[in-house]
Amino acid sequence: MCGRVVKKDPVTGVGYPVPFATVLQRRRSVREFILRPLETERVGRLLYASYGVRGHRQVEGQWTYDRPSPSAGGLYPLELYVATQAVKGLPDGVYHYDARAHQLELMGAGLIHPHLADMTIGQEMIRDTNLVIMISAVFQRSMWKYGQRGYRYVWLDAGHLCQNIYLVAVALGLGPVSIGGFFDDEINHLVGLPAREEGVIYLVCVGQPKDAHDGRFHEGVG
Ligand SMILES: Cc1cc2nc3c(=O)[nH]c(=O)nc-3n(C[C@H](O)[C@H](O)[C@H](O)COP(=O)(O)O)c2cc1C
């Protein structure tokens, strides 16, 4: 007698493979959400599969991180800050994602989604999302090596990372929408970033889509 081995999907953790082609096909920006509690496991999977540190490896003789997102020169100038709402077991607040430790570090307690809606020129859908992922750039991490060109690379890195977040969110049955329109200074101040060295350059909201069709992959995780 032998039991059937259930091979879990490595990204979502569900007991069946989530087809990549279908994820790509379903990817879209979602702007209508239902606010309900979200499992911390899904938050962890989203961050790890998008921008986690999987290990180290050598590229062209240099040691660098092994991460899911490409980065010019393996310099990884981007950081993730996450504003949370209704995540089970996690007080609402702003967290820094410490990718090396795969941990969320509390930076400030309290819900900031309403402030973020104001700071994005009234993008009201934010209020119903569980997560607002703020992608920040530490420009010097790229520019010490590449000079002015490093500035360009930072934005290219951000596009790759944002797409990862979109695709992993879809695979997890969640709905993503990126936001480029916001008041930089206000958001940097809210998060507590020293804008000269590091600033928020892109937001990705992630919530639970109102359209149940979008949540189909996720049955079984929780
Ligand atoms: C750089 C960038 C900035 C964006 N800013 C916003 C935004 O501020 N608000 C919003 O609702 N969508 C924003 N979007 C999402 C686009 O509107 C969306 O990707 C586009 O309409 C195509 O739709 P799709 O993502 O569903 O395919 C942004 C997308 C990109 C790439």
The ligand as a Tripos MOL2 file, in Angstrom:
@<TRIPOS>MOLECULE
LIG
   31    33     1     0     0
SMALL
NO_CHARGES

@<TRIPOS>ATOM
      1 C1          3.6260   52.7150  -14.9290 C.3       1 LIG1
      2 C2          2.1700   52.4100  -14.6890 C.ar      1 LIG1
      3 C3          1.4020   53.2560  -13.9060 C.ar      1 LIG1
      4 C4          0.0650   52.9550  -13.6530 C.ar      1 LIG1
      5 N1         -0.6550   53.7790  -12.8310 N.ar      1 LIG1
      6 C5         -1.9490   53.4680  -12.5620 C.ar      1 LIG1
      7 C6         -2.7000   54.2870  -11.6690 C.ar      1 LIG1
      8 O1         -2.2070   55.2620  -11.1180 O.2       1 LIG1
      9 N2         -3.9870   53.9070  -11.4220 N.ar      1 LIG1
     10 C7         -4.5680   52.8120  -11.9960 C.ar      1 LIG1
     11 O2         -5.7290   52.5280  -11.7140 O.2       1 LIG1
     12 N3         -3.8650   52.0230  -12.8450 N.ar      1 LIG1
     13 C8         -2.5830   52.3270  -13.1440 C.ar      1 LIG1
     14 N4         -1.8480   51.5160  -13.9750 N.ar      1 LIG1
     15 C9         -2.4850   50.3210  -14.5690 C.3       1 LIG1
     16 C10        -2.8230   50.5650  -16.0500 C.3       1 LIG1
     17 O3         -3.9040   51.4630  -16.1420 O.3       1 LIG1
     18 C11        -3.2060   49.1970  -16.6960 C.3       1 LIG1
     19 O4         -2.0860   48.3490  -16.6260 O.3       1 LIG1
     20 C12        -3.6280   49.3860  -18.1440 C.3       1 LIG1
     21 O5         -4.8510   50.0690  -18.2170 O.3       1 LIG1
     22 C13        -3.7660   48.0380  -18.8460 C.3       1 LIG1
     23 O6         -4.7240   47.2560  -18.1600 O.3       1 LIG1
     24 P1         -4.3790   45.8170  -17.5770 P.3       1 LIG1
     25 O7         -3.2700   45.9620  -16.5800 O.co2     1 LIG1
     26 O8         -5.6650   45.3560  -16.9380 O.co2     1 LIG1
     27 O9         -3.9730   44.9660  -18.7220 O.co2     1 LIG1
     28 C14        -0.5360   51.7960  -14.2250 C.ar      1 LIG1
     29 C15         0.2480   50.9430  -15.0200 C.ar      1 LIG1
     30 C16         1.5850   51.2260  -15.2320 C.ar      1 LIG1
     31 C17         2.4160   50.2610  -16.0540 C.3       1 LIG1
@<TRIPOS>BOND
     1     1     2 1
     2     2     3 ar
     3     2    30 ar
     4     3     4 ar
     5     4     5 ar
     6     4    28 ar
     7     5     6 ar
     8     6     7 ar
     9     6    13 1
    10     7     8 2
    11     7     9 ar
    12     9    10 ar
    13    10    11 2
    14    10    12 ar
    15    12    13 ar
    16    13    14 ar
    17    14    15 1
    18    14    28 ar
    19    15    16 1
    20    16    17 1
    21    16    18 1
    22    18    19 1
    23    18    20 1
    24    20    21 1
    25    20    22 1
    26    22    23 1
    27    23    24 1
    28    24    25 2
    29    24    26 1
    30    24    27 1
    31    28    29 ar
    32    29    30 ar
    33    30    31 1
@<TRIPOS>SUBSTRUCTURE
     1 LIG1         1 GROUP 0 **** ****
